[in-house]
Amino acid sequence: MKKAWNKVPAAGAFCILAGFVLVSFDTVFAQNQATPPCCVDRWDPEWTERSMWAPGAMGPGQLQRMARHWTFIHGGLPFEYRGLWSTLEQTPDVVKAGARLYQQQCSECHGTQGMGDGDAARALTPSPALLAYLIQMPMSVDEYLMWSIAEGGEELKTDMPAFKDKLSREDIWKIIAFMRAGFPEMAAE
């Protein structure tokens, strides 16, 4: 009889076997000590069963990277950044200005195309964010991006510098406009 495994969060829970028979997970797992339960159906292949998502499996670099997202999602955004919207239209001049600022302030770590492959990137832990992907994510709203750039990563224990004292908010909005434009190479000229 082929076993149909369900994802089971903890020992002692129940799983359904062929014929709708409920069996204690401990009993089933004891019969198959050599290999932990895994998915056998083609709609949920084994490669989706990543041990890296298990509790305690994330390394310190991944935890640091996820701290900003977790803080934002759980309402930890400082009051001064809540509800912020860009004050600039995404015109070619704004994008070009943002490209120049990005080249001067960000590309050393994040790379010219936002792929985290700048000259200083390998020396950083965690590695710089992949801005080209991050900018496309639903959470990359204006307030999140302004907070990330302005405050940097000191509070989150990353090497991202804070730019609130180095750049004006308008300059940060220009950088955000450049990123939202998809890091166009022509704008960097």
CORLIN-V673042 format. One record per residue. N is the residue number from 1. PHI is phi in whole degrees, -180 to 180 (* if undefined). D_FIRST is the distance of its C-alpha to the first C-alpha in Angstrom with 2 decimals. Layout:
# CORLIN-V673042
n=<N,N>
phi=<PHI,PHI>
d_first=<D_FIRST,D_FIRST>
This chain:
# CORLIN-V673042
n=<1,2,3,4,5,6,7,8,9,10,11,12,13,14,15,16,17,18,19,20,21,22,23,24,25,26,27,28,29,30,31,32,33,34,35,36,37,38,39,40,41,42,43,44,45,46,47,48,49,50,51,52,53,54,55,56,57,58,59,60,61,62,63,64,65,66,67,68,69,70,71,72,73,74,75,76,77,78,79,80,81,82,83,84,85,86,87,88,89,90,91,92,93,94,95,96,97,98,99,100,101,102,103,104,105,106,107,108,109,110,111,112,113,114,115,116,117,118,119,120,121,122,123,124,125,126,127,128,129,130,131,132,133,134,135,136,137,138,139,140,141,142,143,144,145,146,147,148,149,150,151,152,153,154,155,156,157,158,159,160,161,162,163,164,165,166,167,168,169,170,171,172,173,174,175,176,177,178,179,180,181,182,183,184,185,186,187,188,189>
phi=<*,-81,-84,-107,-90,-106,-69,-120,-71,-153,-63,94,-78,-112,-128,-100,-107,-53,89,58,-98,-90,-133,-60,-60,-58,-66,-65,-66,-63,-72,-130,-61,-67,-129,-69,-59,-143,-81,-116,-92,-72,-84,-140,-66,-59,-65,-82,-89,-87,-70,-66,-91,-68,-56,80,-90,-78,-76,-61,-62,-68,-62,-63,-63,-79,-60,-64,-62,-61,-59,-65,-64,-95,77,-90,-67,-57,-54,-64,-104,-67,77,-70,-131,-59,-92,-113,-81,-87,-89,-57,-67,-66,-64,-64,-63,-64,-64,-63,-64,-61,-59,-74,-106,-119,-67,-59,-102,-84,82,-67,-108,74,-98,69,-118,-70,-59,-90,-61,-68,-87,-104,-132,-70,-64,-61,-61,-85,-63,-61,-88,-57,-64,-92,-79,-57,-77,-80,-82,-55,-63,-66,-67,-61,-61,-61,-75,-66,-89,68,-118,-57,-64,-95,64,-120,-86,-63,-74,-85,-111,-64,-96,-103,-123,-75,-62,-62,-65,-65,-62,-66,-62,-62,-61,-63,-64,-64,-77,92,57,-66,-67,-64,-72,-79,-72>
d_first=<0.00,3.80,6.34,9.38,12.35,15.74,18.89,20.00,23.71,23.97,22.39,22.20,21.11,18.09,15.10,13.07,9.34,7.80,10.27,12.98,12.72,14.94,14.51,17.22,16.81,18.60,16.06,13.09,15.51,16.83,13.62,13.88,17.69,18.28,17.08,17.57,15.27,15.74,15.13,12.74,14.24,17.42,19.60,19.35,19.33,19.56,23.32,23.82,22.61,26.00,26.85,30.45,30.02,28.92,31.68,34.28,33.05,35.96,38.91,42.43,43.28,40.45,41.36,44.97,44.07,42.00,44.73,46.96,44.27,43.16,46.83,47.55,44.53,45.24,48.90,50.44,52.64,56.27,58.43,60.73,57.94,56.41,56.92,58.59,58.76,60.26,63.95,64.11,63.41,61.38,64.30,64.73,67.33,65.09,62.20,64.63,65.96,62.44,61.66,64.70,63.80,60.18,61.43,63.83,61.66,57.95,57.29,57.95,54.62,52.66,53.80,55.74,52.74,51.08,48.33,49.10,50.55,54.18,56.23,55.74,52.02,50.75,52.83,51.34,48.51,46.65,47.34,49.16,47.33,46.34,48.78,48.04,44.55,45.62,48.32,45.78,43.67,44.22,45.47,48.23,50.78,54.43,54.64,51.70,53.19,56.69,55.48,53.50,56.46,59.20,57.73,55.86,53.45,55.58,54.19,50.62,51.46,51.27,54.07,54.56,58.29,59.69,61.83,63.41,66.61,66.62,65.92,67.06,64.54,65.80,64.98,61.45,61.06,62.23,59.56,56.92,58.36,58.07,54.42,53.68,55.44,52.78,54.89,57.08,58.89,62.01,62.53,62.90,66.06>
